[in-house]
Amino acid sequence: MMSSSAATTTATLAQRGSTTKPAQPETPTARQETDEYDRFFWTYTEEPHKTRRQAIIKAHPEVLKLCGPEPLTIPLVLAVVSLQIFCAYALRNTPFLSWPFLLTGYVVGATANQNLFLAIHEISHNLAVRSPLGNRLLAIVANLPIGIPYSASFRPYHLTHHKSLGVDGLDTDLPTAFEAWFLDSVGGKAFFCTFQILFYALRPMMVFQLPLTWIHALNVVVQLAFDYAIVQLIGGKAVGYFVLSSFLAGSLHPVAGHFIAEHYVFGQGNKSSDPSQTPEEVKNAPAPMETYSYYGALNLLTYNVGLHNEHHDFPAIPWTRLWKLNEIANEFYRDLPCHYSWTGVIWQFIADKEVGLHCRVKRKEGGRLVGGSDGNKAHAQPVAVKG
């Protein structure tokens, strides 16, 4: 259940389908067409994490001592990489479509590769070692059992997500209007959840292109060399195991629930949908929360990525200290709607007709693009998840 204050806020959420164009007389037909295609929650305020970060620092300046690298990330990355290589070797003579192969890929491989995805996420914030170059190289190592080179490209896209949260055309975590419209059905959402790893891999390239750098080239060369060596030493099934693990890690798997839980708006059914609202009233209405934390047990396997409000508030605090941040600044987090089940999130996302890819907060302006070469261009109340 949401807290009463959250429910009150939700009851006055911004009208879907609003735009940033100058206010003009809007006909009912035009408004209906807009709502049918572009039903995102549009807001005209800056992202909330900067404001909360400043308030937390003012109230608890000691939280800044939590910032900095976490050396434990290095042995964990090496251990999971070794585990995946061991599993690939153990399955070398097992038929690809057999139950032992597929079950190992789902239970062990998908969990391990999701762990490595999130290790790369952690490393992208320079939170493994102090040297930026050391972090780039460790990310390439963490990338090895994923089978496909992506760590170098992930970093600038992800940092842009932080600097440009919800900004249309910059935040590649946002679904496009076409995706939200075309997949607006139980079957469409089930398809999205099954293949969401492909959406997250391909969508960024459709939104904006990154300049290729030497670290991208190194990522590709090292990955191809590793894959070739694995094929020669273990066999082609080993690389197949790595790719299968990566696919399942971003498919219908409990740990993949974090992709949806982090920023999709749940509980928006109480949102005002009064068609008599003027564009100015819509513009001035408060937006819903756009980031949600998860406080369940799967954080143990995923670098505490569930503490997502905490992470966006303080991206420089590593995974091992996010719970400490929550403890110190608990008054800022305890009343925020949150999740306790990633599986429940996936289930409601697919089954609930009121929830879909359109349930994201978007803004037209703000933020900045983080380039590919380190340069910059311009809790107690769960979300009402069923199941």
N, C-alpha and C positions, 0 to 999 in steps of 0.2 A: 504494500500500500504506500502511496505517496504521503508525505506530511501534508497537513492542512495548508501551510503556507505555499508549498509547491503546487497543490491542487488549485489554490486561488490564482496563482500566477498562470498555471496552465489554462485556466478558464478564460484568460484574456490574451491568449497567444496571437501572434501576428497572422493575418489572413493569408492563406496560401495563394500563390499566383500573383502577388504584388510585384511591381517592377520599380526600377529607379528612374524611369522617365519622368519628366515634369508632369504634375497632376493635370489630367485632362478629363472632360466628361466621358464617362465609361458606360456603354450600353450594356444591358443584361446579357445580350448575345455575345458581345466581345468578352465579357467577364467569364461567361460559361466556357467559351473556347479556351481562354487562358487557363482556367482551372483544370480543364480536362487534360491539357498537355504539360503545363508547367505548374505543379502544385507544391513546390518547395516552400519552406518557411523563409521568406526574405526578411532580412533585418538591415537596419541602417546605423547600427552601433558597432564599435570595434569589438574584437573578440574579448571574452570576459577574463581570460587568464592573466593578462597583464595587470588589470585592476586588482584582482584577488591576490596576486603575487605581491604587489606593493603594500596591500593592507596586511598581509601576513608578516612581511618583513618589518613593518612598523610595529606590529603587536609582538612579534617574536623574532627579533634580529638574530637570535642564535641559530635559526634554521640555515643561515648562510654557511655555517660550519659543516653542514652536511654535504655541501657541493664537493665535487672532485672525483677522480677515478676510483674504481673498485678493482683491485688486482685479482680478486677471486674469479673475475670473468675469464681470465686467461686459462687457468686449468680446467674450468668447466667447458669452455669451447673445445679444448684439446680432448677432453674425456668424451664428449658427445661425438666429435669427429671420429675418434677411435672406435666408439661403439658402432657407428654406422658402417665403417669399413669392415669391422668384424662381422656384422650381420650380412653384409654383401658377400663376404667370403663364405660364411656358413650356408648361404643359399645358392652357392654357385652351381650346384648340380640339381637344384629343385626347379621343377617346371614353373614358368612364370605365372600361369593361370591356375596353379594349384592352391588349395586352402592354406597350407603352411606359408607359401610365399606371400599371398595377399593378406593373410592375417598378421604376419610379421610386419608387412608394410604399413598396415593400418594402426596396429597397437604400438609398435616400437618405432618404425620408420617415420610415420607422420608426426608422432609426438616429438621425436628427436629433431626432425627438420623444422618443425614449428619453433622448437627451442633455439635452433640455429638462426632462423629468421629473426627471432627477437634478440638474439645475441648481436646480430648485425645491426638491428635497430638501436641497441644500447651503445654499440661501438660507434655508430654514426654520430653520436653526441660527444665523442671523445671521452668516454667514461670507462675505458679499460686501462689505458696507460696515458701518461701525460703528453707524449709525443703525438702530434697529428699523423705523422707518417706511420708510426707504430700502430695506431688504430686502423689506418687504411690497410696495412699489411695483415693484421689480425682478422679483419673482416674478410679478406680474400681467403684466408685459411678456413674461416667459418663457412664460407661459401662452398667449399669443396664437395661435401656430400649432397649438396642441393642439386648438383649435376649441371646446372645452367648458370653462366656468369651473370650476376646482377648486383652484387654488393656496391660496386663503384657508382652505378646509376641510382641505386636506392637512396644513398645519402643526400644528394642535392634535392631530389624530389621530396624526401621526408622532411628535411629542414625547411623547405618551402612550405610544406603543410603546417609546420609550427609557426612560421613567420606570417603565413597567409591563411589562417584557419577559416574555412568557409568561403574564401574569395573565389568567385566563379572565374575560371580561366587560369587560376594559379594552383589552387588546392586540388591535386589529382586524386585525392581520396574521395572526392565528391562524384557521385554518379551524374551522368549527363541527363538532360531532360528527355532525350530519346530513350535511354536505358530505363528511366523511371516509368515512362509511358508504355514502352513495348513490353516490359516485364511485369506490368501491373496486374498480376493474377497469381493464383496459388501455384500453377504450373510454372509461370515465369519466374517467380521468386524461388521456387525449388531449383530451377535451372541455374539461377544466379548463385545460390548457395552451394550447389554442386560444383560449379566451375568458377567460383569467385576468384581463385588464385589467378586465372587467366585474365579476368577483368582488371585485377590490380596490377598485373604484369604489362598488359597492353594499353590500358587507358592512358597512363602518363604520356606515352609517346604520341597519342592522338591529341593531347592537350597542348603541350609545348615540347620542343626539342632541346636537348642539352648539348652543349659543345663537348666533343670527345676530347679527352685528355689522356696523358700517359698512364694514369692510374686505371682508366677504363681499358686501355690496351693491355696493361699488365694483368688485370682481372681476367680478360678473355684468354690471354696466352696461358696463364697458369691453370685456368680451369680446363682448357682443351688438353693441355699436357697431362693433367691429372686424370682426366677421363680416358685418354689414350693409354696411359700406364695401367689403369685399372682394367681396361679391356684386355690388354696384353697379359697381365699377371693373374687376373681372376676370371675374366670373361665378360661378354657383353651383358649378361644378366645382372651383373653388379651395377652397371650404369643404369640399367632399367629399374633396378631396385631404388636407386637414388631418385630418379625422376618420378617414379610411382610414389615414393614417400613425400616428395614435394607437392605433388598433385593432391594427395589425400590430406596433407597438412592444411590445405586451403579449400577443402571440400566439406562434406557433411561429417565433420569430426568435432568433438567437444571443444578442443583448443582453438578451432577456427571461429568459435563464437565471438572471440574478442574483436574480429574485424567489424562485426555488426554492433556489438554492445558499446563500442567506444563513442560513436558519434550519431547513431540513429536515434531519432526522437520517439520514445514510447510513451503511452499514456496521453497522447494528444487528442483523444476522442472528446475531451471536455472543451477543446478549443472553440472559441467563438467563431461561428461561420455566418454571421448576420450579413445577408447580401445588401442591407441598406447602409453598411459602413461606407463612408467616403474614403477616397484614396489617402487623404490626410490622416484620418482616424486609423487606417491600416498602417500607415507609415509610422505613427507615433505609438502603436501598440507594442508592448514588450515582446521580445522574441523568447522562444522556449530555451531551456538549457540545451547546449550543443555538445557537451562532453559528459560522459557517465563513467563512473568507476564500478569495478566488479570486485567483491570482497570474498570470493570463494577459494576453495582449496587448490584449484588449478593454477593459481598464481605461483605455486611452488615449482611448477614445470615451465613457467613462461616469463621468468625474469620480472615478476610482479607487474607485468604490463597492465593487469586489471586496475591498478591504482592510476587510472588514466587522468583524472582531474589533477591529482598530485603531480603526475609526470608533466602535464602541459603547464601547470603553474610554475614548476621548477625543473626544466629539462636538464639542468646541470647536476641534479641530485641522482646518483646511481640507484639501481634497483634494490640494493641491500639496505638503503636508508629511507626508502619511500614510506614504509610503515612508521618510522620514527617521525617523519614529517607529519603524517596523519595524526600521530599521538600528540605532538607539540601543538599543532594548529587545529586540534580536533573541533573546535567551535566553528571553524570555517567549512568543515566537511561533513559533520555528523548529520546535518539536516538535508543534505543534497540527495535527490533520488539516485539510487544506485541499483546494481544487479547483484544477485547471488548465484545465478545459474546461467552459464553460457549455453548449455543445451536448451534450457527454457527460452533463451533469447532467440535461438535459431528456430525453434518450434513456433513461437508466436510470430516471428517475422514472416514465416511461410504461411501459417494458417489464418492469421488475423487480417481480415480485409481492410482494417483501418491502418495497418502498418505496411510500409513498402519502401521502395527506393526513393520515393519523393519525401520521405520523412527525414530530411536533412535541413539544417540551417545554412542559408547562403547569403552572401553579401556581394555587392557589385564592386566595391572599392576597398582599398587598404592593402596592407601586406607588402611583401617584396619577394622577388625571385632570388633564390640562392643558386649561384652558378656552380658548374661542375668542377671548378678548380679552386675551391675554397674562397672564392670571391663572392660578394653580394651585389646583386642588382636590385636597382630599385624594384564511522559512518553507520547510520542506523535505519535509514528509510529506503527500502528497495523500490525500484520501478515495478509497477504492477505487471509482472510478466506471468502469463498463464502457463501452467504445466510444469 
